[in-house]
Amino acid sequence: MAVTWSRKAVRMAARLSADTLNSLRVGVVVLDPADQPVLANPTAVDLGLIRTSEGTRQVHPVLRTLAGQVRRTGVRREVELELPRQASGGASLPEPWGVRVTVTALTGDAYPTGHVAIEATDVTEAHRVARVRRDFVANVSHELKTPVGALALLAETLLEAADDPEASRRFAERIHHESQRLARLVKELLELSRLQGADPLPEPVPVSVDRIIAEVVDRARTGATAKGIELLVTGAPGLTVYGNEGQLVTAVANLVENAITYSPENTKVTIDATQAADQVHIAVIDHGIGIPAQDLDRIFERFYRTDQARSRETGGTGLGLAIVRHIAVNHGGRVTVESTVGVGSTFTLRLPARPPDAAPPLPPVIEIDTEGIDGEGIDAEAPRAV
């Protein structure tokens, strides 16, 4: 028995189909035999599958090539592409879209021969993670290669200079320096891996900020004294944060060590602790070389350095600030930086001043005047505003 549809029902079904298509989070495009889009939902446009040029909608050239292959072979194609991402003004953005595309030939009475359907899923985040992983492996390989190669070369030279005590001592000192750099790199890689792992964080406990700063100053005193740098502690005493004391000491110590490393001799590095609302701010202030404005957004990336040559000279690994950022985030806080080239930098660790599940403090009790209007007293049994 054939089902008869009224015109109203047909229009309603078409409208529902269009609404459904437009609400999908996957991009859908249908191309005619001339590769002109006859249907495209908003997601397809957002993902860069469809571009408008001189008032004409065109599909991306790579998709036209895939569509032609599917028409010739009749075999569905599934590939992953990176398509340029455009801003609202038409300019290309640095990070492309990562898109998983499925191209299928349409059959049946609804579509004439040669029509092709394209389905696209956004996999940009997966591409970004893969890219970060590749970069990380490449950077680790490079960073390990430098001290390991130096150690091998120095050891070989030391053997050849066995009859020259002065040269032997000089090469031994270089071996010691490179081995320390290698040990620090391995230690920080393990620390960063642990911070980024899936293991749950220890239960947050109250930690004295005074104790954190005292431990950091004790660690940094030798390096500061060697450069004639004065370590100052300012701010409010007796503050408390919640988290893991060892990790918090590591975060503040990394900031202070960086400040000492990139400050000239006979200057000051200040550690300032204050409380603002439900946060405690631990700021490390130096009068060093400063950071260029274009680098401020990237200095917390792993292995990113504003001055490669200076970092090699100081033995930096490029992981210290990345560790600080992960510790701050893991504690429900964040780290910020303000810097001016030639003037100095201020790194501020912003941490919660109460346990994660603690209720916000109650507002203070508000006492009202017990004298009523026109001098009439208020009944002592009447409710009072609090």
C-alpha positions as CSV (number, residue, x, y, z in Angstrom):
1,M,0.0,0.0,0.0
2,A,1.5,3.3,-1.1
3,V,1.8,6.1,1.4
4,T,0.4,9.5,0.2
5,W,2.2,12.6,1.6
6,S,0.4,16.0,1.6
7,R,2.4,19.0,0.4
8,K,2.5,20.3,4.0
9,A,3.9,17.0,5.2
10,V,6.6,17.1,2.5
11,R,7.6,20.7,3.3
12,M,7.7,19.8,7.0
13,A,9.9,16.7,6.3
14,A,12.2,18.8,4.2
15,R,12.5,21.5,6.8
16,L,13.2,18.9,9.5
17,S,15.9,17.3,7.3
18,A,17.5,20.7,6.7
19,D,17.4,21.6,10.4
20,T,19.0,18.2,11.3
21,L,21.7,18.6,8.7
22,N,22.5,22.1,9.9
23,S,22.8,21.0,13.5
24,L,25.3,18.2,12.9
25,R,28.8,18.6,14.2
26,V,30.2,16.9,11.2
27,G,30.6,18.6,7.8
28,V,28.4,17.3,5.0
29,V,28.8,18.3,1.3
30,V,27.2,16.9,-1.8
31,L,28.9,17.6,-5.1
32,D,27.3,17.4,-8.6
33,P,29.2,15.8,-11.6
34,A,30.9,19.2,-12.2
35,D,32.2,19.3,-8.6
36,Q,29.8,22.1,-7.7
37,P,28.4,21.9,-4.2
38,V,24.6,21.4,-4.3
39,L,24.4,21.0,-0.5
40,A,26.6,22.0,2.3
41,N,25.9,22.4,6.0
42,P,27.4,25.2,8.2
43,T,30.0,22.9,9.7
44,A,31.4,22.1,6.3
45,V,31.9,25.8,5.7
46,D,33.5,26.3,9.1
47,L,36.0,23.4,8.5
48,G,37.2,24.9,5.2
49,L,35.6,22.4,2.9
50,I,33.7,25.2,1.1
51,R,35.2,28.5,0.2
52,T,33.4,31.5,-1.3
53,S,35.4,33.3,-4.1
54,E,34.0,36.2,-6.0
55,G,30.5,35.2,-4.9
56,T,30.8,31.6,-6.0
57,R,31.0,28.7,-3.6
58,Q,33.8,26.2,-4.5
59,V,34.9,23.0,-2.8
60,H,38.6,22.6,-1.7
61,P,40.8,21.4,-4.6
62,V,41.9,18.3,-2.7
63,L,38.3,17.3,-2.2
64,R,37.7,17.7,-5.9
65,T,40.5,15.3,-6.7
66,L,39.2,12.7,-4.2
67,A,35.7,13.1,-5.7
68,G,37.0,12.4,-9.2
69,Q,38.8,9.2,-7.9
70,V,35.6,7.9,-6.3
71,R,33.6,8.5,-9.5
72,R,36.1,6.6,-11.6
73,T,36.5,3.6,-9.2
74,G,33.3,3.5,-7.2
75,V,35.4,2.9,-4.1
76,R,34.9,5.0,-1.0
77,R,37.9,7.0,0.1
78,E,38.8,7.9,3.7
79,V,41.7,10.2,4.4
80,E,42.9,12.8,6.9
81,L,43.8,16.3,5.7
82,E,45.0,19.5,7.1
83,L,43.0,22.4,5.6
84,P,43.9,26.1,6.0
85,R,42.0,27.8,8.8
86,Q,40.7,31.3,8.0
87,A,39.8,34.2,10.3
88,S,36.6,36.1,9.8
89,G,38.4,38.6,7.7
90,G,39.7,36.0,5.3
91,A,43.3,35.9,6.6
92,S,44.9,32.4,7.2
93,L,45.5,31.4,10.8
94,P,48.7,29.6,11.8
95,E,47.1,26.3,12.9
96,P,45.2,24.4,10.2
97,W,42.1,22.3,10.6
98,G,42.7,18.6,11.0
99,V,39.9,16.9,9.2
100,R,39.0,13.2,8.6
101,V,37.2,13.0,5.3
102,T,35.0,10.2,3.9
103,V,34.1,10.5,0.2
104,T,31.3,8.3,-1.1
105,A,29.5,8.0,-4.5
106,L,25.8,8.5,-4.2
107,T,23.4,6.0,-5.8
108,G,19.7,5.8,-6.2
109,D,16.9,7.7,-7.8
110,A,17.3,10.8,-5.6
111,Y,20.7,11.6,-7.1
112,P,21.8,11.3,-10.8
113,T,25.0,9.5,-11.6
114,G,28.1,11.4,-10.7
115,H,27.0,12.9,-7.4
116,V,29.4,12.5,-4.5
117,A,28.9,12.9,-0.7
118,I,31.7,14.2,1.5
119,E,31.6,13.8,5.3
120,A,34.2,15.6,7.4
121,T,35.0,15.2,11.1
122,D,37.1,17.7,13.1
123,V,40.3,16.0,14.4
124,T,42.3,19.1,14.9
125,E,43.0,18.4,18.6
126,A,44.2,14.9,17.7
127,H,46.5,16.4,15.1
128,R,47.8,19.0,17.6
129,V,48.5,16.3,20.2
130,A,50.4,14.2,17.6
131,R,52.4,17.3,16.5
132,V,53.3,18.1,20.1
133,R,54.4,14.6,20.7
134,R,56.6,14.6,17.6
135,D,58.1,17.9,18.5
136,F,58.7,16.7,22.1
137,V,60.5,13.5,20.9
138,A,62.6,15.6,18.4
139,N,63.5,18.1,21.1
140,V,64.4,15.4,23.7
141,S,66.6,13.7,21.1
142,H,68.4,16.9,20.3
143,E,68.8,18.0,24.0
144,L,70.2,14.5,24.9
145,K,72.5,14.4,21.9
146,T,74.3,17.6,22.8
147,P,75.6,16.6,26.3
148,V,76.2,13.0,25.4
149,G,78.2,13.9,22.3
150,A,80.2,16.5,24.4
151,L,80.9,13.9,27.1
152,A,82.2,11.4,24.6
153,L,84.5,13.9,22.9
154,L,85.8,15.3,26.2
155,A,86.5,11.8,27.5
156,E,88.5,11.0,24.4
157,T,90.4,14.2,24.6
158,L,91.1,13.6,28.3
159,L,92.7,10.2,27.5
160,E,95.0,11.9,25.0
161,A,96.0,14.6,27.5
162,A,96.8,12.2,30.3
163,D,100.4,13.6,30.5
164,D,99.2,17.2,30.8
165,P,97.7,17.8,34.3
166,E,96.4,21.3,33.5
167,A,94.6,20.1,30.3
168,S,93.3,17.0,32.1
169,R,91.8,19.2,34.9
170,R,90.2,21.5,32.3
171,F,88.6,18.6,30.4
172,A,87.5,17.0,33.7
173,E,85.7,20.2,34.7
174,R,83.9,20.3,31.3
175,I,82.9,16.6,31.8
176,H,81.5,17.4,35.2
177,H,79.6,20.4,33.8
178,E,78.1,18.3,30.9
179,S,77.2,15.4,33.2
180,Q,75.4,17.8,35.6
181,R,73.4,19.2,32.6
182,L,72.5,15.7,31.5
183,A,71.4,14.7,35.0
184,R,69.3,17.8,35.3
185,L,67.7,17.2,31.9
186,V,66.8,13.6,32.8
187,K,65.4,14.7,36.2
188,E,63.2,17.4,34.7
189,L,62.0,15.1,32.0
190,L,60.9,12.6,34.6
191,E,59.3,15.4,36.7
192,L,57.4,16.7,33.7
193,S,56.3,13.2,32.7
194,R,55.0,12.6,36.2
195,L,53.1,15.9,36.4
196,Q,51.4,15.2,33.0
197,G,50.6,11.6,33.9
198,A,47.2,10.1,34.8
199,D,48.1,9.4,38.4
200,P,45.9,11.2,40.8
201,L,47.4,14.1,42.7
202,P,48.0,13.7,46.4
203,E,45.3,15.0,48.7
204,P,45.7,18.7,49.1
205,V,46.9,19.7,52.5
206,P,47.6,23.1,54.1
207,V,51.1,24.3,53.3
208,S,52.9,27.2,54.9
209,V,54.0,29.8,52.3
210,D,56.7,30.9,54.8
211,R,58.1,27.3,54.8
212,I,58.0,27.1,51.0
213,I,59.9,30.4,50.6
214,A,62.5,29.5,53.3
215,E,63.2,26.2,51.6
216,V,63.6,28.0,48.2
217,V,65.9,30.7,49.6
218,D,68.1,28.0,51.2
219,R,68.4,26.2,47.9
220,A,69.1,29.3,45.9
221,R,71.5,31.0,48.3
222,T,74.7,29.5,46.8
223,G,73.9,30.5,43.2
224,A,72.8,33.9,44.3
225,T,76.0,34.5,46.4
226,A,78.2,33.5,43.5
227,K,76.7,36.3,41.4
228,G,76.4,38.8,44.3
229,I,72.6,38.8,44.0
230,E,70.7,39.7,47.1
231,L,67.6,37.6,47.8
232,L,64.8,39.6,49.5
233,V,61.6,38.2,51.0
234,T,58.7,40.7,51.3
235,G,54.9,40.6,51.7
236,A,52.6,39.1,54.3
237,P,53.8,36.4,56.7
238,G,51.7,33.5,57.9
239,L,49.9,32.7,54.6
240,T,48.7,29.2,53.7
241,V,48.0,27.5,50.4
242,Y,46.6,24.0,49.7
243,G,48.4,21.4,47.7
244,N,51.6,19.3,47.7
245,E,54.5,21.0,49.4
246,G,57.2,19.3,47.4
247,Q,55.7,20.4,44.1
248,L,55.1,23.9,45.2
249,V,58.7,24.3,46.4
250,T,59.8,23.0,43.0
251,A,57.7,25.6,41.2
252,V,58.9,28.6,43.2
253,A,62.5,27.3,43.2
254,N,62.4,27.1,39.4
255,L,61.2,30.7,39.2
256,V,63.9,31.9,41.6
257,E,66.7,30.0,39.8
258,N,65.6,31.5,36.5
259,A,65.6,35.0,38.0
260,I,69.1,34.4,39.3
261,T,70.3,32.9,36.0
262,Y,69.1,35.8,33.8
263,S,70.0,38.7,36.2
264,P,73.2,40.6,36.1
265,E,75.6,40.5,39.0
266,N,75.1,42.6,42.1
267,T,71.3,43.0,41.6
268,K,68.3,41.9,43.7
269,V,65.7,39.1,43.3
270,T,62.6,39.6,45.4
271,I,60.1,36.9,46.5
272,D,56.8,38.6,47.5
273,A,53.8,36.8,49.0
274,T,50.4,38.4,49.3
275,Q,46.8,37.3,49.5
276,A,44.0,38.5,47.2
277,A,40.5,37.3,48.0
278,D,40.7,33.5,47.9
279,Q,44.2,33.3,46.2
280,V,47.7,33.6,47.4
281,H,50.1,35.3,45.1
282,I,53.8,34.4,45.2
283,A,55.7,36.8,42.9
284,V,59.4,36.4,41.9
285,I,60.7,39.8,40.8
286,D,64.1,40.3,39.1
287,H,66.0,43.2,37.4
288,G,67.4,41.1,34.6
289,I,67.5,41.1,30.8
290,G,63.7,40.8,30.5
291,I,61.7,38.9,27.9
292,P,60.6,40.2,24.4
293,A,56.9,40.8,24.1
294,Q,56.6,38.3,21.2
295,D,58.0,35.5,23.4
296,L,55.7,36.0,26.5
297,D,53.0,33.7,25.2
298,R,55.4,30.8,24.5
299,I,57.9,30.8,27.4
300,F,55.9,28.2,29.2
301,E,56.2,25.7,26.3
302,R,58.6,22.8,26.7
303,F,62.1,23.5,25.4
304,Y,61.2,27.0,24.2
305,R,64.0,29.5,24.8
306,T,64.2,33.1,24.0
307,D,68.0,33.0,23.7
308,Q,69.4,29.6,22.6
309,A,73.0,30.6,23.0
310,R,72.6,32.0,26.5
311,S,70.6,28.9,27.6
312,R,73.5,26.6,26.4
313,E,75.9,28.8,28.3
314,T,73.9,28.6,31.5
315,G,73.0,24.9,31.2
316,G,69.3,25.5,31.0
317,T,67.1,22.7,29.8
318,G,64.1,24.7,28.7
319,L,61.7,22.6,30.9
320,G,61.7,24.7,34.1
321,L,58.8,27.0,33.2
322,A,56.8,24.2,31.7
323,I,57.1,22.4,35.0
324,V,56.0,25.5,36.9
325,R,52.9,25.8,34.6
326,H,51.9,22.2,35.1
327,I,52.3,22.4,38.9
328,A,50.2,25.6,39.0
329,V,47.4,24.1,36.9
330,N,47.4,20.8,38.9
331,H,46.9,22.9,42.0
332,G,43.9,24.8,40.6
333,G,46.0,27.9,40.0
334,R,48.0,29.5,37.2
335,V,51.3,31.3,36.6
336,T,51.5,34.7,34.9
337,V,54.4,36.9,33.7
338,E,55.0,40.6,33.1
339,S,58.3,41.6,31.6
340,T,60.1,44.6,30.0
341,V,63.3,44.0,28.0
342,G,66.3,45.6,29.9
343,V,64.2,46.2,33.0
344,G,63.3,42.9,34.4
345,S,60.5,40.3,34.9
346,T,57.8,39.4,37.4
347,F,56.5,35.8,37.5
348,T,53.5,35.3,39.7
349,L,52.3,32.0,41.0
350,R,48.6,32.3,41.8
351,L,47.4,29.5,44.1
352,P,44.1,28.7,46.0
353,A,44.1,29.9,49.6
354,R,41.5,27.3,50.7
355,P,40.8,23.6,50.0
356,P,39.2,22.8,46.6
357,D,35.9,21.7,48.2
358,A,35.7,24.3,50.8
359,A,32.7,26.6,50.9
360,P,33.3,30.3,50.3
361,P,33.5,32.3,53.5
362,L,30.2,33.7,54.8
363,P,29.8,37.5,54.5
364,P,30.3,39.4,57.7
365,V,27.4,40.0,60.1
366,I,25.8,43.4,59.4
367,E,24.6,45.2,62.6
368,I,21.7,47.5,62.1
369,D,20.8,50.6,64.1
370,T,18.4,49.6,66.9
371,E,16.8,53.1,66.8
372,G,13.8,53.2,64.5
373,I,12.4,56.0,62.5
374,D,11.4,59.1,64.5
375,G,13.3,57.7,67.5
376,E,10.9,54.8,68.1
377,G,12.7,51.7,69.4
378,I,12.8,48.4,67.4
379,D,11.2,45.4,69.2
380,A,14.0,43.3,70.6
381,E,12.2,40.2,69.5
382,A,11.9,41.4,65.9
383,P,14.1,39.7,63.2
384,R,17.5,41.3,62.5
385,A,19.3,41.5,59.2
386,V,22.6,39.5,59.1
